[in-house]
Every structure is written in C-alpha cells, then in structure tokens.
Amino acid sequence: MADWGHGTTVGYTTVGGSSYTDLADVIDVDEQQLKRAAIKTTTLTSANYTETKRAGMIEPDPLKLKIQYAKAEHNTLLGIFHNATPNRDWKITLSDGSTITGTGFLSAMSQMPKASNDAVYENSIEITPVSKWTFTPAA
C-alpha cells in the first residue's frame, strides 16, 4: 500500500519531459476518485419498464493537494497557472518511493497563500488530469 506520509513531494516538467523540478512538499491529499459515466440505453420497448445503461467514459477527479513551498516558488506556481499552455507532466513522489505521474493542469490555487513562517507558504492546489495517470508502487 502506498504511503502518503512524511517526505511526499510534488514536481513538474514540460509535457514529454523527463526531468522533474520539485515544486513543493505535500502536507495533505484528498483521495482522487475515478468515475465512470453511465450511458442510458433505455427505449420505449425496454423490458419491464426498466432503464438500461452501459458503461461510458472514465473521468478522474482533480488531485487536491495541500502543499508547502519556499516563498520564492510562488511566482513559479502562478506562472504555471496563468500560462497559455498550462498542461504539465506532474509527479507525486510518496514517502515510500511510490509515484503517481500524469499530464494535467493547475485548475485551482490560492493567489494569496497562507504564510507558515518567514520563508514558507502553504497553499491548496488542484491538478486536473487530461488523461489517465499512472501509479507505480515502490520496489
């Protein structure tokens, strides 16, 4: 089982890049849910007046993270958020060495984060996946 404990970090690179830049330490994470749409296939001739359905497309929820980072990184975060081509490859490295990687964009963040101390900010961000993400367990 993956460990979201002490030492979990989030990093990014340009789409298709291979070297990730560490952006922040992760304080907390909301479990990301995968949802599959239900497509109604009911017709007026459906048996027993019962709706029928089939499985549709999968839509992953945004990955919601509470992060802590050096104040100097705030403009980097804002730059990614405001960029005309906002997609990035993201990598969350868990404390046990497991990783979650995928392409997505920052879909929410606080413009005025809370200062933890003189050198560190805390912020809540959401990364919305644009495709399937990959979980790789630690060896």
Stockholm file with secondary structure:
# STOCKHOLM 1.0

chainA/1-139         MADWGHGTTVGYTTVGGSSYTDLADVIDVDEQQLKRAAIKTTTLTSANYTETKRAGMIEPDPLKLKIQYAKAEHNTLLGIFHNATPNRDWKITLSDGSTITGTGFLSAMSQMPKASNDAVYENSIEITPVSKWTFTPAA
#=GR chainA/1-139 SS CCCCCTTCEEEEESTTCSCCEEEEEEEEEECCCEEEEEEECCCTTCGGGCCCEEEEEEEECCEEEEEEEEGGGHHHHHHHHHCSSCCEEEEEECTTSCEEEEEEEEEEECSSCEESSSSEEEEEEEEEESSCCEEECCC
#=GC SS_cons         CCCCCTTCEEEEESTTCSCCEEEEEEEEEECCCEEEEEEECCCTTCGGGCCCEEEEEEEECCEEEEEEEEGGGHHHHHHHHHCSSCCEEEEEECTTSCEEEEEEEEEEECSSCEESSSSEEEEEEEEEESSCCEEECCC
//
